Amino acid sequence: MPVTRKVGVFVGSLRKDSFTRKVANAVAAVAPSSLQFEFIDIGLVGHYNQDLESSPPETWIGFRQKVRAVDALLFATPEYNRSVPGVLKNAIDVASRPYGKSAWNGKPGAVISVSPGALSAFGANHHLRQSLVFLNVPTMQQPEAYIGGADKLFDASGNLTNESTREFLRKFGEAFAAWIELILAPTA
Ligand SMILES: Cc1cc2nc3c(=O)[nH]c(=O)nc-3n(C[C@H](O)[C@H](O)[C@H](O)COP(=O)(O)O)c2cc1C
């Protein structure tokens, strides 16, 4: 029996009908059952301000605890102006502090970028990876996940209707489960 691993999911869009969230939902639906997905809301995490570290706001404390409580991290991000949306970058910054106590440290991660456009949010994907290198989040290299044409993948109820994307996300989920074990339970 594979060990169950809790995966925190961070969606970089607050939009009600977010394509990025739909893609993250689709991954959770087809990934191996050993992965338990918890969507962690980043919308209410207050803006990072270093002055507040002496008495951090409740939203920061709660968010940091939620990140600490998961085994692995799945980042699903759209692209804003060729980079990571500010709301996701803010959440990353909040849980990275106080200095030396980053909640992200050492947790295996994966990135999916999503866009209606053909470039598939490549810029956001790689800007995000830049932060994850610094935060010591060992991030899955392959398969890379760039989901383009996202406005054409779902029906009106938000269900994935594109079979090749489903198959890709299934393989992505399998590879992520293996990656998590490689990082958390390496064999000698
Ligand atoms: C401020 C802003 C900047 C954007 N910049 C980009 C961009 O650089 N690249 C891109 O592919 N799409 C860009 N878009 C379009 C988004 O890909 C599109 O709004 C997408 O639906 C957002 O993801 P979501 O559906 O998960 O909310 C931008 C949208 C906004 C609102």
The ligand as a MOL file (V3000), in Angstrom:
LIG
                    3D

  0  0  0     0  0            999 V3000
M  V30 BEGIN CTAB
M  V30 COUNTS 31 33 0 0 0
M  V30 BEGIN ATOM
M  V30 1 C -3.5520 41.6040 -15.4010 0
M  V30 2 C -3.5650 40.4850 -16.4170 0
M  V30 3 C -2.4050 40.1910 -17.1180 0
M  V30 4 C -2.3980 39.1200 -18.0260 0
M  V30 5 N -1.2200 38.7810 -18.6320 0
M  V30 6 C -1.1590 37.6330 -19.3590 0
M  V30 7 C 0.0930 37.1260 -19.8150 0
M  V30 8 O 1.1490 37.7140 -19.6030 0
M  V30 9 N 0.1070 35.9550 -20.4760 0
M  V30 10 C -1.0470 35.2400 -20.7210 0
M  V30 11 O -0.9640 34.1660 -21.3160 0
M  V30 12 N -2.2520 35.6960 -20.3130 0
M  V30 13 C -2.3370 36.8710 -19.6230 0
M  V30 14 N -3.5370 37.3220 -19.1520 0
M  V30 15 C -4.7690 36.5830 -19.4970 0
M  V30 16 C -4.9730 35.4060 -18.5730 0
M  V30 17 O -4.2660 34.2960 -19.0630 0
M  V30 18 C -6.4670 35.0630 -18.4910 0
M  V30 19 O -7.1750 36.1560 -17.9190 0
M  V30 20 C -6.7090 33.7810 -17.7040 0
M  V30 21 O -8.0580 33.4250 -17.8250 0
M  V30 22 C -6.3220 33.9480 -16.2310 0
M  V30 23 O -6.3470 32.7170 -15.5770 0
M  V30 24 P -7.6480 32.1890 -14.7970 0
M  V30 25 O -8.6460 31.7680 -15.8620 0
M  V30 26 O -7.1740 31.0240 -14.0080 0
M  V30 27 O -8.1650 33.3110 -13.9540 0
M  V30 28 C -3.5870 38.3820 -18.2630 0
M  V30 29 C -4.7550 38.7280 -17.5470 0
M  V30 30 C -4.7520 39.7440 -16.6620 0
M  V30 31 C -6.0220 40.0660 -15.8860 0
M  V30 END ATOM
M  V30 BEGIN BOND
M  V30 1 1 1 2
M  V30 2 1 2 3
M  V30 3 2 2 30
M  V30 4 2 3 4
M  V30 5 1 4 5
M  V30 6 1 4 28
M  V30 7 2 5 6
M  V30 8 1 6 7
M  V30 9 1 6 13
M  V30 10 2 7 8
M  V30 11 1 7 9
M  V30 12 1 9 10
M  V30 13 2 10 11
M  V30 14 1 10 12
M  V30 15 2 12 13
M  V30 16 1 13 14
M  V30 17 1 14 15
M  V30 18 1 14 28
M  V30 19 1 15 16
M  V30 20 1 16 17
M  V30 21 1 16 18
M  V30 22 1 18 19
M  V30 23 1 18 20
M  V30 24 1 20 21
M  V30 25 1 20 22
M  V30 26 1 22 23
M  V30 27 1 23 24
M  V30 28 2 24 25
M  V30 29 1 24 26
M  V30 30 1 24 27
M  V30 31 2 28 29
M  V30 32 1 29 30
M  V30 33 1 30 31
M  V30 END BOND
M  V30 END CTAB
M  END
